[in-house]
Amino acid sequence: MAEPLHDALARVRVDILDDAALVRAVGSGRRRGEQPVWRRVELRYVDLEAGRRLQVTAYDERQAHTHNVALGTELNQLLDDLLAMPFGNWHAETSTHTLQLRVTKKGDALVHRAAPTATATAPDRRHDRSKQRLLDPADPVWHAIGLADHLGRIKPSRQAKYRQVEEFLRILDGAVDAGLKSGALIPPSPGRPLRVVDLGCGNAYLTFAAFTYLRDRRGLAVQLVGVDVREQARQRNRELAADLGFDDGAGGRLSFVDGAIAEAAVEDVPDVVLALHACDTATDEALARAVRWRAPVLLAAPCCHHDLQSQLRADRAPAPFSTVMQHGILRERMADVLTDALRASVLRQHGYRVDVIQFVESKHTPRNVLLRAVRTGATPPDAVVSDYAELTAAWGVQPALARMLATG
């Protein structure tokens, strides 16, 4: 049930001002037609020699800016400013409950209040604490898959991959929470575990980390299947799963099957479909497979975008974009943007709510866009269909995902 935004923000404010209970609060996203000053803000209390302070970490597109604010008048003014910013979402986590606020297109608020999360223990007030990791670098899984050394330290050469997987896990964690709260996902049980498929899993860094996090940290019954066409990778992954006790362990099972993304035999229809950096149209194959499965949750981080690049030509680009298309690097970036925008539109036309987000900083990988889709089954607005038709006609392109679903 929607409620006035002013009233909902007042509830968020009460949680943030509770310095005894607040674990953290996060403002993110943007409201329709508006743009906040910061991409994201994170708030938590820290204890300094001078006393307790609210630590505010604000992120722009390039870096984080942190400062500590004294309790009292200064803090109240700061909260006035932050809550007035047009963030689309606020999340407040305390030791007694969690509160999730989402601003609707009409400017109202949808608020969900629930019990504290499994990871919300007594608030950590240390000023110099390291960033909380979903999976401790010392967890045996990181060493097993080759990202950490025998002392539980992430290898310098594998830091970028570690960051990618860690941030993907954060998004997966939030997507599972949202799916369970909305009813899109069936609550997992030993008799009916959460079914996850990782399409094009390769060396399965994400596959192993996701299974470990969902089963061991979240305590969920989970059945995770990695799909890949390479025999060498599958054999290596199966051996690692057996060594870790994941192939037939308590609370879930991790397995690997042979086959291309579009054709591999998966025993049970999945609840969650993952695809991390499947190359070119392999991402489209993963998206198409998820749509045909009617999977409730889909998370895909695309890799290269060659298909649409080959279709784009400067002499038929809509005016005045022919000037842009004369330059190879700009034509490549335009193809990237168009490809993911059209993928999102196709998914919306098939009953998904879609967000296109940055899941990790570009210094860790230039391919840092992620499509987060949740199936609602809703009929798309006429504008979504007409805008898609106009965009593809203007550029003279046929997206691979649309072709696959049309022939599937």
PEVEN-V678232 format. One record per backbone hydrogen bond with DSSP energy under -0.5 kcal/mol. NH is the residue of the N-H (numbers start at 1). CO is the residue of the C=O. If there is no record, write none. Layout:
# PEVEN-V678232
nh:NH co:CO
nh:NH co:CO
This chain:
# PEVEN-V678232
nh:3 co:109
nh:8 co:4
nh:9 co:5
nh:10 co:6
nh:11 co:7
nh:12 co:8
nh:13 co:9
nh:14 co:10
nh:15 co:11
nh:16 co:12
nh:17 co:13
nh:18 co:14
nh:18 co:15
nh:19 co:17
nh:21 co:18
nh:22 co:18
nh:23 co:93
nh:24 co:93
nh:25 co:43
nh:26 co:91
nh:27 co:41
nh:28 co:89
nh:29 co:39
nh:31 co:86
nh:34 co:31
nh:39 co:59
nh:40 co:59
nh:41 co:27
nh:42 co:57
nh:43 co:25
nh:44 co:55
nh:46 co:53
nh:47 co:125
nh:48 co:46
nh:48 co:51
nh:51 co:48
nh:53 co:46
nh:54 co:69
nh:55 co:44
nh:55 co:53
nh:56 co:54
nh:56 co:67
nh:57 co:42
nh:57 co:55
nh:58 co:56
nh:58 co:65
nh:59 co:40
nh:60 co:63
nh:65 co:58
nh:67 co:56
nh:69 co:54
nh:71 co:52
nh:75 co:70
nh:76 co:72
nh:77 co:73
nh:78 co:74
nh:79 co:75
nh:80 co:76
nh:81 co:77
nh:82 co:78
nh:83 co:79
nh:84 co:80
nh:85 co:81
nh:85 co:82
nh:87 co:85
nh:88 co:28
nh:89 co:28
nh:90 co:101
nh:91 co:26
nh:92 co:99
nh:93 co:24
nh:93 co:91
nh:94 co:92
nh:94 co:97
nh:95 co:21
nh:98 co:114
nh:99 co:92
nh:100 co:112
nh:101 co:90
nh:102 co:110
nh:103 co:88
nh:104 co:108
nh:107 co:104
nh:109 co:3
nh:110 co:102
nh:111 co:1
nh:111 co:109
nh:112 co:100
nh:114 co:98
nh:120 co:117
nh:121 co:119
nh:125 co:123
nh:129 co:126
nh:139 co:136
nh:142 co:139
nh:143 co:139
nh:144 co:140
nh:145 co:141
nh:146 co:143
nh:147 co:142
nh:148 co:142
nh:149 co:153
nh:152 co:149
nh:155 co:147
nh:158 co:155
nh:159 co:156
nh:162 co:158
nh:163 co:159
nh:164 co:160
nh:165 co:161
nh:166 co:162
nh:167 co:163
nh:168 co:164
nh:169 co:165
nh:170 co:166
nh:171 co:167
nh:172 co:168
nh:173 co:169
nh:174 co:170
nh:175 co:171
nh:176 co:172
nh:177 co:173
nh:178 co:174
nh:179 co:175
nh:180 co:176
nh:181 co:177
nh:182 co:178
nh:183 co:179
nh:184 co:179
nh:185 co:179
nh:189 co:192
nh:192 co:189
nh:194 co:221
nh:196 co:194
nh:196 co:223
nh:197 co:272
nh:198 co:225
nh:199 co:197
nh:199 co:274
nh:200 co:227
nh:201 co:198
nh:201 co:227
nh:204 co:201
nh:208 co:204
nh:209 co:205
nh:210 co:206
nh:211 co:207
nh:212 co:208
nh:213 co:209
nh:214 co:210
nh:215 co:211
nh:216 co:212
nh:217 co:212
nh:217 co:213
nh:218 co:213
nh:220 co:214
nh:222 co:220
nh:222 co:251
nh:223 co:194
nh:224 co:222
nh:224 co:253
nh:225 co:196
nh:226 co:255
nh:227 co:198
nh:228 co:257
nh:231 co:229
nh:234 co:230
nh:235 co:231
nh:236 co:232
nh:237 co:233
nh:238 co:234
nh:239 co:235
nh:240 co:236
nh:241 co:237
nh:242 co:238
nh:243 co:239
nh:244 co:240
nh:245 co:241
nh:245 co:242
nh:246 co:241
nh:247 co:241
nh:252 co:249
nh:253 co:222
nh:254 co:246
nh:255 co:224
nh:257 co:226
nh:259 co:228
nh:263 co:260
nh:264 co:260
nh:265 co:258
nh:266 co:264
nh:267 co:265
nh:271 co:195
nh:272 co:195
nh:273 co:297
nh:274 co:197
nh:275 co:299
nh:277 co:275
nh:277 co:301
nh:280 co:304
nh:282 co:279
nh:283 co:280
nh:284 co:280
nh:285 co:281
nh:286 co:282
nh:287 co:283
nh:288 co:284
nh:289 co:285
nh:290 co:286
nh:291 co:287
nh:292 co:288
nh:293 co:289
nh:294 co:290
nh:294 co:291
nh:295 co:290
nh:297 co:271
nh:298 co:373
nh:299 co:273
nh:300 co:371
nh:301 co:275
nh:302 co:300
nh:303 co:278
nh:309 co:305
nh:310 co:306
nh:311 co:307
nh:311 co:308
nh:312 co:308
nh:316 co:313
nh:317 co:314
nh:321 co:318
nh:323 co:320
nh:325 co:321
nh:326 co:322
nh:326 co:323
nh:327 co:324
nh:328 co:326
nh:331 co:327
nh:332 co:328
nh:333 co:329
nh:334 co:330
nh:335 co:331
nh:336 co:332
nh:337 co:333
nh:338 co:334
nh:339 co:335
nh:340 co:336
nh:341 co:337
nh:342 co:338
nh:343 co:339
nh:344 co:340
nh:345 co:341
nh:346 co:342
nh:347 co:343
nh:348 co:344
nh:349 co:345
nh:350 co:346
nh:350 co:347
nh:351 co:348
nh:352 co:347
nh:353 co:374
nh:354 co:352
nh:355 co:372
nh:357 co:355
nh:357 co:370
nh:359 co:357
nh:359 co:368
nh:360 co:368
nh:364 co:361
nh:365 co:361
nh:368 co:366
nh:370 co:357
nh:371 co:300
nh:372 co:355
nh:372 co:370
nh:373 co:298
nh:373 co:371
nh:374 co:353
nh:375 co:296
nh:376 co:351
nh:377 co:351
nh:384 co:381
nh:385 co:381
nh:386 co:382
nh:387 co:383
nh:388 co:384
nh:389 co:385
nh:390 co:386
nh:391 co:387
nh:392 co:388
nh:393 co:389
nh:394 co:390
nh:395 co:391
nh:396 co:392
nh:397 co:392
nh:403 co:399
nh:404 co:400
nh:405 co:401
nh:406 co:402
nh:407 co:403
nh:408 co:404
